[in-house]
Amino acid sequence: MAEADNKEKRIQFNQQNLHHEEVFSDLTVGSIRRLTPVKPNGEPDKTRPILFVGQSQVYTEQGPMPIQFPIDAKNLHIAME
């Protein structure tokens, strides 16, 4: 039993769901993350869509509350609108 408890649990990346992450910010309102799908060799995977995620803060009486939300857009320009 002790032998089974001592086995290391391995954490592995899902090589079929890799993304290159870039962050764009206006240094005022928030930021937009662009997640570009890549293959395990690091080359772009054009068979999967690019994802955009917005990040900002809402100020409350208790202090700033971070928010994150998906953005349905085909490119960065549309994501900023």
C-alpha positions as a Markdown table, in Angstrom:
| # | Residue | x | y | z |
|---|---|---|---|---|
| 1 | Met | 0.0 | 0.0 | 0.0 |
| 2 | Ala | 2.8 | 2.5 | 0.9 |
| 3 | Glu | 4.4 | 1.8 | -2.4 |
| 4 | Ala | 1.3 | 2.9 | -4.3 |
| 5 | Asp | 1.0 | 6.1 | -2.2 |
| 6 | Asn | 4.6 | 7.0 | -3.0 |
| 7 | Lys | 4.2 | 7.0 | -6.8 |
| 8 | Glu | 4.6 | 10.4 | -8.3 |
| 9 | Lys | 1.6 | 11.8 | -10.1 |
| 10 | Arg | 2.8 | 13.2 | -13.4 |
| 11 | Ile | 1.3 | 16.4 | -14.8 |
| 12 | Gln | 1.3 | 16.5 | -18.6 |
| 13 | Phe | 0.4 | 19.2 | -21.1 |
| 14 | Asn | -2.4 | 18.4 | -23.4 |
| 15 | Gln | -0.4 | 18.6 | -26.6 |
| 16 | Gln | -3.5 | 18.8 | -28.7 |
| 17 | Asn | -4.7 | 22.0 | -27.0 |
| 18 | Leu | -1.5 | 24.2 | -27.0 |
| 19 | His | -1.8 | 28.0 | -27.4 |
| 20 | His | 0.7 | 30.8 | -27.8 |
| 21 | Glu | -0.5 | 33.7 | -25.5 |
| 22 | Glu | -0.1 | 37.4 | -26.3 |
| 23 | Val | -1.4 | 40.2 | -24.2 |
| 24 | Phe | -2.4 | 43.6 | -25.5 |
| 25 | Ser | -3.2 | 46.5 | -23.1 |
| 26 | Asp | -4.1 | 50.2 | -23.3 |
| 27 | Leu | -2.7 | 50.5 | -19.7 |
| 28 | Thr | -6.0 | 52.1 | -18.7 |
| 29 | Val | -9.1 | 50.0 | -19.2 |
| 30 | Gly | -7.8 | 46.5 | -19.3 |
| 31 | Ser | -6.2 | 43.9 | -21.5 |
| 32 | Ile | -7.0 | 41.4 | -24.2 |
| 33 | Arg | -5.3 | 38.1 | -24.4 |
| 34 | Arg | -4.9 | 36.5 | -27.9 |
| 35 | Leu | -4.5 | 32.7 | -27.7 |
| 36 | Thr | -3.2 | 31.4 | -31.0 |
| 37 | Pro | -3.4 | 27.6 | -31.3 |
| 38 | Val | -0.1 | 25.9 | -32.0 |
| 39 | Lys | 1.1 | 22.4 | -32.8 |
| 40 | Pro | 3.4 | 20.6 | -30.4 |
| 41 | Asn | 6.4 | 21.8 | -32.6 |
| 42 | Gly | 5.3 | 25.5 | -32.0 |
| 43 | Glu | 4.0 | 26.2 | -35.5 |
| 44 | Pro | 0.6 | 27.8 | -35.8 |
| 45 | Asp | -2.3 | 25.3 | -36.0 |
| 46 | Lys | -4.6 | 26.9 | -38.6 |
| 47 | Thr | -7.3 | 24.2 | -38.1 |
| 48 | Arg | -8.4 | 25.7 | -34.8 |
| 49 | Pro | -9.7 | 29.2 | -34.1 |
| 50 | Ile | -7.8 | 32.0 | -32.4 |
| 51 | Leu | -9.4 | 32.8 | -29.0 |
| 52 | Phe | -9.7 | 36.3 | -27.4 |
| 53 | Val | -10.2 | 36.8 | -23.7 |
| 54 | Gly | -10.8 | 40.2 | -22.1 |
| 55 | Gln | -9.5 | 41.2 | -18.6 |
| 56 | Ser | -10.3 | 44.2 | -16.5 |
| 57 | Gln | -11.3 | 45.2 | -13.0 |
| 58 | Val | -14.6 | 46.4 | -11.5 |
| 59 | Tyr | -14.1 | 48.7 | -8.5 |
| 60 | Thr | -16.4 | 47.8 | -5.5 |
| 61 | Glu | -16.6 | 49.1 | -1.9 |
| 62 | Gln | -14.5 | 46.1 | -0.9 |
| 63 | Gly | -11.8 | 47.0 | -3.5 |
| 64 | Pro | -11.0 | 46.0 | -7.1 |
| 65 | Met | -12.6 | 42.8 | -8.4 |
| 66 | Pro | -10.9 | 41.2 | -11.4 |
| 67 | Ile | -13.1 | 40.0 | -14.2 |
| 68 | Gln | -12.3 | 37.9 | -17.2 |
| 69 | Phe | -14.6 | 37.2 | -20.2 |
| 70 | Pro | -14.4 | 35.5 | -23.6 |
| 71 | Ile | -14.6 | 37.8 | -26.6 |
| 72 | Asp | -16.2 | 36.6 | -29.8 |
| 73 | Ala | -14.0 | 38.1 | -32.5 |
| 74 | Lys | -12.1 | 37.1 | -35.6 |
| 75 | Asn | -9.2 | 39.5 | -35.1 |
| 76 | Leu | -7.7 | 41.9 | -32.5 |
| 77 | His | -9.3 | 45.0 | -34.1 |
| 78 | Ile | -12.8 | 43.5 | -33.7 |
| 79 | Ala | -12.0 | 42.3 | -30.2 |
| 80 | Met | -11.2 | 45.9 | -29.1 |
| 81 | Glu | -14.6 | 47.3 | -30.3 |
